[in-house]
Amino acid sequence: MKLDPSLQLSALGAAGLAGILFLSGCNSMTNAAGTTASKTGAAPMVVTVSDAPLGNILSAKVTISAVSVSATGGTPVSVLSQPETVELSGLGSLREPIELSSLAPGTYNSVTVTVSAAQVTYLDPTTGQPVTATATLSSPTVTVALNPALSFTTTSEVDLHLAFSLAQSFSISGTTVTFTPAISTSAAQVENENNNDREVEVTGMVVAISSTSITVQSGDSGKQFTFAIGSSTQFPNGVTLASIAQNSIVQVKGQTQTDGTLLALSITPLAAGMGSSQEDGAKGIVVTVSRDSTGNLTGFTMVPQEDFGSMMPSGMTLNVLVASSTTYGINEDAAQLGLSASMFNSAEVFPGQAVMVGGAMDSSGNLDATQINLGGENVAGVLATAPQASGSNLDFALTLPVPSFLSTYEKLVTLNAVAGPNTQYGDSFTASSFASLAANTAIQVHGYLLVDKSGNYLLYAAEIAQPETPETPEGN
């Protein structure tokens, strides 16, 4: 549903990104401490990250300590103000902003990225159990070419995108894990990008909310992001802006604007909030499920990719307790694909399923769930057959890598999927180019996974992309 017209706001409202407010009127930046640095004549610049998923990795937290761009023979220009820790495995083709910087017009030919830490939770191929390890960093700094080069003369916003390949970044041999950043990069002015490439997503706790904007603290980086709320902002059925409380957990899908602001495309609350109390929660992959003698769900453990709230314990897994009063839901992104809230219930919580859960921590370190939402699944594989038209949909099947959490937990060799009219496609990829792909072509899908009473699994594709080949580091 759309926002009440009385709450309409122009997309030109100021929006904070990654904890830094860009003031478009004077091309300056204000940090959290209120210090302003003049950037007269520079363009606002958003730095985003995504990844090509690896099937047996449940969580991958990587600290990016430095990002700079360079012109040939020029001095590198830093575009990251401080180190940022990002969980990559939950992104897939989704883009998450990590910084709003500024950059003087010119031509830039290369990007240098430095990683200072990497921690991974993966499935042990022998036991099938999750294992967490700190990776040894091998060549933590990488410089790759921008191809095509970033060349601009105006001061409308610039988007620098870093796409990590987990399969080529992580090397797991026995109990030894190493990480070498394998990335592909792209950069363009926002006004020249298509709508899909301008979209970003943030999940976290509501810090502030009004009729014109919402500020969310990311459960990933801990940074605060402010989104303008406009007449086109979508909410799930039964949800209004007035029903979203401070301290509740929401998922915001937004779009970068040419002036350096963010506009909220959709806002999905995970739960209604807990009054003045801070809500706790997590987003991640279910690894075990508990049911009573009648088959009712009583709890599950999950590997958190992101967590929300100050009471969340540190550790590899989180124990979630489920009661008869626990409610279930879907986000607006899933609703746009034709899913209804009734399609996700306690029977749809299974090992390998992606979920978002909100509630309160108890004294024993368990999360008492008030609401569980269907989470977005990131699946990489190869087409088992060429996509087949079925009305306005494209039906296809993915051959899954082994090991992967779906092949391990659900014994799936292939996974049936469907792309509909509202499925989006990354970069220059389109529905027609997807339809023309042949079997054995590698793709990555971000979507929503359900299983029917007969045990048939179906992935509803929200976004489909072809994995980008990481660029060869300069000097190699």
C-alpha positions in Angstrom: 0.0 0.0 0.0 1.1 3.6 -0.5 1.6 6.2 2.1 -1.3 8.5 2.8 -1.1 11.6 0.5 -1.1 13.9 3.5 2.4 12.6 4.3 3.9 13.2 0.9 7.5 14.5 0.8 9.8 15.4 -2.1 12.7 13.0 -2.6 14.9 16.0 -2.2 14.7 15.8 1.6 18.1 15.5 3.3 19.1 11.9 4.1 21.9 10.6 6.2 23.9 7.8 4.8 26.3 5.6 6.7 26.1 8.0 9.7 27.3 11.0 7.6 24.9 13.8 6.5 25.5 15.2 3.0 24.3 18.8 2.7 23.7 19.2 -1.0 23.2 23.0 -0.9 26.9 23.6 0.0 28.6 20.4 -1.0 29.8 19.7 2.5 29.8 16.7 4.9 28.9 16.7 8.5 30.0 13.8 10.7 28.5 12.4 13.8 30.5 14.9 16.0 29.1 17.8 14.0 32.4 18.7 12.3 31.9 20.1 8.8 34.5 19.7 6.1 34.0 21.9 3.0 33.9 20.0 -0.3 33.0 22.8 -2.6 32.9 21.7 -6.2 32.9 17.9 -5.3 30.2 15.4 -6.1 28.5 13.3 -3.3 29.7 9.7 -3.6 28.0 6.6 -2.2 30.1 3.4 -1.7 28.1 0.2 -1.8 29.0 -3.5 -1.5 27.5 -6.8 -2.6 28.7 -10.4 -3.0 28.5 -13.5 -5.1 27.4 -16.1 -2.5 29.2 -19.3 -1.7 26.8 -22.2 -0.8 28.5 -23.5 2.3 29.1 -20.1 3.9 26.5 -19.1 6.4 28.1 -15.8 7.5 31.1 -13.8 6.4 32.0 -10.7 8.3 34.7 -8.6 6.6 36.3 -5.4 7.9 37.1 -3.0 5.0 39.6 -0.6 6.4 40.4 1.6 3.4 39.0 2.4 -0.1 40.6 4.8 -2.5 40.3 5.7 -6.1 43.1 6.9 -8.4 43.8 8.6 -11.7 46.6 7.2 -13.7 49.8 8.6 -12.1 47.8 10.5 -9.6 47.6 10.5 -5.8 45.0 8.1 -4.4 41.9 9.8 -3.0 40.4 8.1 0.1 36.6 7.6 -0.1 36.2 5.7 3.2 36.4 7.7 6.4 36.8 4.8 8.9 36.9 1.0 8.9 33.6 -0.7 8.2 32.6 -4.2 9.1 30.1 -5.7 6.6 28.4 -9.1 6.6 28.7 -10.2 2.9 26.9 -13.6 2.7 23.5 -12.1 3.4 23.8 -9.6 0.6 24.0 -11.6 -2.6 23.2 -9.1 -5.4 21.7 -6.6 -2.9 23.7 -3.5 -2.4 24.4 -2.1 1.0 25.8 1.4 1.5 28.8 1.7 3.7 29.9 5.3 3.2 28.9 8.7 1.7 32.0 10.6 0.7 32.7 13.2 -2.0 34.9 13.2 -5.0 36.2 16.0 -7.3 35.2 15.7 -10.9 37.8 14.1 -13.1 38.8 10.7 -14.5 39.6 7.8 -12.2 41.1 4.5 -13.5 41.5 2.3 -10.4 40.2 1.3 -7.0 42.3 0.1 -4.0 40.6 -1.8 -1.2 42.2 -3.0 2.0 40.7 -5.6 4.3 41.9 -5.8 7.9 39.9 -8.7 9.3 37.6 -11.5 8.0 35.5 -14.0 10.0 33.5 -16.8 8.5 31.0 -19.4 9.6 30.8 -22.3 7.2 29.5 -25.8 7.1 32.0 -28.5 7.9 31.9 -30.8 4.9 32.3 -33.9 7.1 29.9 -33.2 10.0 27.6 -30.8 8.4 27.9 -28.6 11.5 28.6 -24.8 11.4 32.2 -23.8 12.2 33.4 -20.3 12.9 37.0 -19.3 12.0 39.0 -16.2 11.8 40.7 -16.1 8.4 44.3 -15.5 7.7 44.6 -12.5 5.4 46.6 -13.1 2.3 47.5 -10.0 0.3 44.8 -7.9 2.2 45.3 -4.9 -0.1 44.2 -5.2 -3.8 44.1 -2.6 -6.6 41.9 -3.3 -9.6 41.1 -1.3 -12.7 37.9 0.6 -13.1 36.8 -0.5 -16.5 35.3 1.6 -17.9 37.0 4.4 -16.1 34.9 6.8 -14.0 34.9 10.1 -15.8 32.5 13.0 -14.8 32.4 16.7 -14.9 29.2 17.5 -12.9 28.4 17.4 -9.1 25.5 14.9 -9.2 26.0 11.8 -7.0 28.6 9.1 -7.9 28.1 5.4 -7.1 31.2 3.3 -6.4 30.2 -0.4 -6.2 32.4 -3.2 -4.8 31.2 -6.7 -5.7 33.0 -9.4 -3.6 33.2 -13.0 -4.8 33.1 -15.2 -1.6 33.9 -18.3 -3.6 37.2 -16.7 -4.8 38.0 -14.7 -1.7 37.8 -17.5 0.9 39.9 -20.6 0.7 39.0 -23.3 3.3 41.3 -26.3 3.6 40.7 -28.4 6.6 40.6 -26.0 9.6 42.7 -23.4 7.8 40.8 -20.4 6.3 42.5 -17.7 4.3 40.9 -14.6 2.7 42.2 -12.6 -0.3 39.8 -10.0 -1.5 38.5 -10.9 -5.0 36.3 -8.1 -6.2 34.9 -6.5 -9.4 34.2 -2.8 -9.4 32.0 -0.4 -11.2 31.4 3.3 -10.9 29.0 5.7 -12.5 27.0 8.8 -11.8 23.7 7.9 -10.3 21.8 9.8 -13.0 23.3 7.4 -15.6 22.3 4.2 -13.7 19.2 2.2 -14.1 16.7 2.0 -11.2 17.9 -1.5 -10.0 21.5 -0.4 -9.7 20.4 2.6 -7.6 18.6 0.4 -5.0 20.1 -0.2 -1.5 18.8 -2.1 1.5 19.3 -1.6 5.2 17.8 -3.7 8.1 18.1 -2.4 11.7 16.5 -0.6 14.6 14.5 2.5 14.2 16.3 5.4 15.9 14.0 8.2 14.8 10.8 8.4 12.8 8.5 11.2 11.6 6.0 11.8 8.8 8.8 12.7 6.4 11.8 10.5 7.3 13.0 7.4 9.1 16.4 6.8 10.6 17.6 3.2 11.0 20.7 1.9 12.8 22.1 -0.9 10.6 22.3 -4.3 12.3 25.4 -4.9 10.1 27.7 -1.9 10.4 26.0 -0.1 13.3 25.8 3.0 11.2 22.7 5.2 11.1 20.9 5.7 7.7 18.1 8.3 7.2 15.6 7.8 4.4 13.2 10.3 3.1 9.6 9.1 3.1 7.6 10.0 -0.1 4.2 9.3 -1.6 5.6 6.3 -3.4 6.9 4.6 -0.2 5.3 1.2 0.1 4.2 -0.6 3.3 2.9 -4.2 3.8 -0.9 -4.6 4.1 -2.1 -3.6 7.5 1.0 -1.5 8.2 0.9 2.3 8.4 3.6 4.8 9.2 2.0 5.5 12.5 2.2 1.8 13.5 6.0 1.8 13.3 7.5 2.6 16.7 10.9 3.8 17.7 13.2 0.9 18.9 11.4 -1.5 16.5 13.2 -3.4 13.8 12.5 -2.6 10.2 13.9 -3.5 6.7 14.1 -0.5 4.4 14.6 -0.8 0.7 15.8 2.6 -0.7 17.1 4.3 -3.8 20.0 6.7 -4.1 19.1 10.1 -5.5 21.2 12.4 -7.7 21.7 14.9 -4.8 23.2 12.4 -2.4 20.1 11.6 -0.5 18.2 8.3 0.1 14.5 7.8 -0.7 12.6 4.9 1.0 10.9 2.7 -1.6 9.5 0.3 1.0 9.5 -0.1 4.8 8.7 -3.4 6.4 8.5 -3.6 10.3 9.7 -6.9 11.8 7.5 -6.3 14.8 5.4 -3.6 16.2 8.1 -2.5 18.7 8.1 -2.9 22.5 7.2 0.6 23.6 10.1 2.3 25.4 12.1 -1.0 25.4 14.6 -1.8 22.8 13.7 -4.7 20.6 16.2 -7.5 20.0 16.5 -9.6 16.9 18.6 -11.1 14.1 18.6 -12.0 10.4 20.3 -15.2 9.3 20.0 -18.9 8.4 18.2 -21.6 10.4 20.4 -24.6 11.3 18.3 -26.7 13.6 14.5 -26.9 14.4 12.7 -28.2 17.5 9.0 -29.3 17.4 6.8 -30.9 20.0 5.0 -34.3 19.8 2.2 -32.7 17.7 4.6 -31.1 15.3 4.2 -27.5 16.6 7.4 -25.4 16.3 8.9 -24.7 19.7 12.2 -23.2 18.7 15.2 -23.2 16.4 18.8 -22.2 16.3 20.2 -19.9 13.6 23.5 -18.4 12.5 23.0 -14.6 12.6 24.3 -12.7 9.7 23.1 -9.4 11.3 21.8 -8.8 14.9 19.9 -6.0 16.4 19.7 -4.7 20.0 22.2 -4.2 22.8 21.3 -7.5 24.6 22.2 -9.8 21.7 24.9 -12.3 22.8 28.0 -12.9 20.9 28.5 -16.3 19.4 28.2 -18.5 16.4 24.5 -19.4 16.9 21.4 -18.0 18.5 18.7 -20.0 20.2 15.2 -18.7 19.4 12.2 -19.7 21.5 8.8 -19.8 19.7 5.4 -19.5 21.5 1.8 -19.9 20.3 1.6 -16.1 20.4 4.5 -15.7 17.9 3.3 -14.1 14.7 4.7 -14.6 11.1 5.0 -12.3 8.2 6.7 -11.3 4.9 8.3 -8.1 3.8 7.0 -5.8 1.1 9.6 -7.1 -1.4 8.2 -10.6 -1.1 4.6 -9.2 -1.4 5.5 -7.5 -4.7 6.4 -11.0 -6.0 2.9 -12.3 -5.3 3.5 -13.9 -1.9 0.8 -13.5 0.8 1.4 -13.3 4.5 -0.5 -16.6 4.9 2.1 -18.5 2.9 4.7 -18.1 5.6 4.0 -19.9 8.9 5.6 -22.1 11.5 5.7 -25.1 9.0 7.9 -22.9 6.7 10.7 -22.7 9.3 13.2 -25.4 8.3 17.0 -25.8 8.3 18.5 -23.8 5.5 15.6 -21.2 5.6 16.5 -17.5 5.8 14.5 -15.7 8.5 14.4 -12.4 10.4 13.3 -12.6 14.0 12.4 -10.0 16.6 11.6 -10.2 20.3 13.4 -9.9 23.6 16.4 -11.7 25.1 15.7 -13.6 28.3 18.1 -14.1 31.3 19.5 -17.3 29.7 20.5 -15.7 26.5 17.6 -17.0 24.4 15.6 -14.8 22.1 11.8 -15.0 22.9 10.4 -14.4 19.4 7.4 -12.1 19.1 7.5 -12.2 15.3 9.3 -14.2 12.6 9.5 -12.9 9.0 10.5 -14.8 5.9 14.0 -13.7 5.0 15.7 -13.3 1.6 17.7 -16.3 0.5 20.9 -15.9 -1.6 21.5 -18.9 -3.8 24.2 -19.5 -6.3 24.1 -22.3 -8.8 23.9 -23.2 -12.5 20.8 -23.5 -14.6 19.7 -27.2 -14.8 17.6 -26.3 -17.8 17.0 -23.2 -19.8 14.3 -20.9 -18.4 10.8 -21.8 -19.7 8.0 -19.3 -20.2 4.8 -20.0 -18.2 2.4 -17.2 -18.8 4.0 -14.0 -17.5 6.6 -16.1 -15.5 9.8 -17.8 -16.3 10.3 -21.2 -14.6 13.8 -22.5 -14.0 15.8 -24.9 -11.9 19.2 -24.5 -10.2 21.7 -27.2 -9.7 23.1 -26.4 -6.3 26.8 -26.6 -5.3 27.9 -29.3 -2.9 28.3 -28.7 -0.1 25.8 -25.9 0.4 23.5 -25.4 3.3 20.4 -26.4 1.2 22.1 -29.6 -0.1 23.3 -30.5 3.4 20.2 -29.7 5.4 17.4 -30.4 2.9 19.3 -32.9 0.6 18.4 -30.7 -2.4 20.3 -31.4 -5.6 18.3 -29.0 -7.7 16.0 -26.2 -6.6 13.0 -25.1 -8.6 12.5 -21.3 -9.0 10.2 -18.8 -10.7 10.9 -15.3 -12.0 7.8 -13.1 -12.3 7.0 -9.7 -13.8 8.4 -7.9 -10.7 11.7 -9.9 -10.6 14.6 -7.5 -11.0 17.8 -8.1 -12.9 21.3 -6.8 -11.9 23.5 -4.4 -14.0 22.8 -4.7 -17.7 21.1 -8.0 -17.3 17.4 -8.1 -18.4 14.4 -10.5 -18.4 14.9 -11.2 -22.1 18.6 -11.9 -21.7 17.8 -14.2 -18.7 15.2 -16.1 -20.8 17.8 -16.7 -23.5 20.4 -18.3 -21.2 21.3 -22.0 -21.8 21.5 -24.8 -19.3 24.7 -24.9 -17.2 25.0 -21.1 -17.1 26.0 -19.8 -13.7 23.6 -17.3 -12.0 22.9 -16.0 -8.5 19.4 -15.5 -7.2 18.1 -13.4 -4.3 14.6 -14.7 -3.4 12.2 -16.2 -0.9 12.1 -20.0 -0.3 9.0 -21.9 0.6 8.0 -25.6 0.8 4.5 -27.1 0.2 2.9 -29.9 2.1 4.3 -32.4 -0.4 7.8 -31.3 0.3 8.3 -29.4 -2.9 10.6 -26.4 -2.6 10.1 -23.2 -4.7 12.3 -20.1 -4.7 10.5 -16.9 -5.7 13.2 -14.8 -7.4 13.3 -11.2 -6.3 16.6 -10.5 -8.2 18.7 -12.4 -10.6 22.2 -11.6 -11.7 25.1 -13.3 -13.4 28.2 -13.6 -11.2 30.8 -11.0 -12.1 34.3 -12.2 -12.7 36.7 -10.6 -10.2 39.2 -8.3 -11.8 42.9 -9.3 -11.9 44.7 -7.1 -9.4 47.1 -4.6 -10.9 50.7 -5.7 -10.7 49.8 -9.4 -11.1 
